[in-house]
Amino acid sequence: MNSRRFLQNQRGITLLIVLIMVVVLGLTLGIAGSTWKTIVQRAREEQLLWVGDQYRRAIESYFETAQAGVPGTYPHSLDDLLKDPRFPQTVRHIRKLYKDPMTGKDFEPVRAGGAVTGTAGIGEGAGGIIGVRSTSQQEPFKKDGFPEEYADFRKAQRYSDWAFVYRPSPAQPNQGGSQTPGTGQNRATGGLPGQGGNPLGSGIPPQ
């Protein structure tokens, strides 16, 4: 009788230990999974800042690369950044059309006069594209430390609030680095139009 009770107690203790181990293992895996998701999101967030800045700089290059006597204008399509339709020869302002790192999909263009940017300004006629933004509804980790042109990102509740927009100075709408059409060379930066010094730091270009 005592032996049976002892065995039952031993089985109960063993079962309790197993249950505790299962709970601990579950919590450990949950924490590890959460940590990994955080690492991935932060990495994609950094990519988003780099890629978005490439688009803004490319739009700036497009705007500043104007034909003689023609005021700066915005592209009507992101494809225009790959091959500027204003010139017969190939003029590029960006190396390729990057995907949104947060969603893996295309960026959403921000057009002149749209809900994101308010009324149209200099060179913004006919709904030209003045920037891009992610469509992700996730909350950003980064809340400060942005360059001046992205200072509004501090107030963002979602990545979709990060609008990478280029607007020229009202006083000097077309005074950027002059460029030679067809060469893809920006005289002010000595490189691909829109690929000058990066205000976000050197960064790692997305793959």
N, C-alpha and C positions, 0 to 999 in steps of 0.2 A: 504494500500500500504506500509506504514511504517512498519507495523507488519510483512508483508511478507518478506521485506528486512531484518528485525531484525532476523527472524527465519532462513533465508538463511545464514546470517552472523554467527549465533550461530552454525548452522550445519557445516559451513566451519571451524570454530574454533575447534569444537569438533573433526572433521575429522583430522585436523592438529595435535591435541593433541594425538589422537590415533596413527597416523603415527609416531610421535616422540617416543611414548612409545614402539612401535614395533621395531623401530631402536635401541633404548636403550636396550631393552630386548635381541635383536639379538646380539648386541655387548657384553653384559654381558655373555650370554651363550657361545659365541665364546671364550671369555677370559677364562671362567671357563673350557671349554673343552680343550683349549690349556694348561692350568695349570695342569689339571689332566693328560694329555698325558705326560707332562714333568715329573711329579711325578712318573708315572708308568715306564717311560723309565729309570729314574735315579735308581729306585729300581731294575730293571732288569739288569742294568749296574753293580751294586754292586754284584748281584748274579753271573753275568758272571765272574767277577774277582775272586770270591770265588771258583766257580766250575772249572774254567780254571786252577786255582792254584792247585786244588785237582788232576786234570789230570797230570799236570807237576810233582807234587810230587810222584804220583803213577808210572809214567814212570821212574823217578829217582830211586824209590825203586826197580822196575823191573830190571833196569840196574845194580844196586849195589848188588842185590841178585843173585850172580853167583855161579854155582857149582864149586867144587874144581878144580883148574887148567883150568877153562874155563873163558875167558875174558868176560867182561860185554857186553851184547847185548840188542838191543831194541825189544819191542814186535812187532809181525807181524800183530796183530789185537788188537783192544781195548778190546775184550773179554779175551785176555790173561792176562789183569790186574785183572780180576775177578777170573780166575783160571790159574795159571802159568803152561803152558804145559811142562815145563822142569822138573817138579817134579810129582811123582805118587800120592802124597797126595795133598790136597787142600792148595794152598798158594795164598792168596789174597793181592792185592796191593791197592785196592780201594773198598769202601763199595758197590757202585753200579755205573752203567754207566749213568751219569747225562745227561739230555737233554740240549741243548743250550737255556738259558733263553730268549735270544732275539728273537728266531724264533720258539721255542718249538719243534725243530727237532734235529736230531743227529748232533754232532759236525763233522767238516771236519778234518780228520787226516792229520797231516803234516808229510810227509815221508822224509827220508834221501835223499839228492840230489834233492829235489823238488824245485820249483820256489821260494818258500818262504824262504828257508834256505840255498840255494846255494849248494856247493859240499859236498859230504859225508865226515864225519870225523870218529873219533874213535868209533868203535862199531856200525857203521851205515850201514853195508853191507846189501845187499839184500832188500833194501827199507824198513827198519824197521821204525816204527812210533816213531818220536822224540817229538811229541807234537800234540796239537789240536788247532783249531780256529773256531770262529763263521763264519757263512755265511752271516750275516746281513750287509747290505750296508748303514745302518744309521750312521750318524756322532756321535761320542762319545761326551758326555758332559765333562767328565774328561779329562784334558789335562796335568796335572802334579801331583806330589805327589805319583808317583809309586815307588814300591820297586826297588832295583838296577837291579834285573833280568828282570824287565819289563820296563827298562828305555826307550827303543825304542818306547813304546806306546805313548810317548809324541808327536811323529811325525805322529801318525795314523790319517787318514782321514775317515776311516770306522772301524766298529767293526771287520770286516774281516781282518783288519791289525793287530789285537791283536793275535799274535801267541804265545801260551803258550808252549814254547819249553824247553826241558832239554838237555843240552850239558855238558858232564863231562870236567873237566880240562884236557888239553892236557898233562900236566906234571904228573898228577895223575888220570888216567882214571877210576880206580876202587878202590877208597879209602874211600868209604862212610861207614855208620854204618853197621856192619855185622849183618846178620839175620839168624835165625834158620828156615830152610825150614819146612813147614808143621805146624808151630805154629802161623804164621801170626804176630809174634812179632819182632819188630826191636830193637836190643839191644841198639842202640844209642838213641832211642826215647822212648822205653818202650811202644809202642802202635802199632796200625795197620800200616804196612809199608806204607810210604808216608803220614802219618797223624801226623807228628811231629808239632813243633811250626810253626804257620802260619805267614809268613812275612807280610800278609795283615791285621793282627789283628785277633781277635777272630771271628768276623763276625757272621752272622746268616745263618746256613746251609739251602739251599733251600728246600722247601717242595716237 
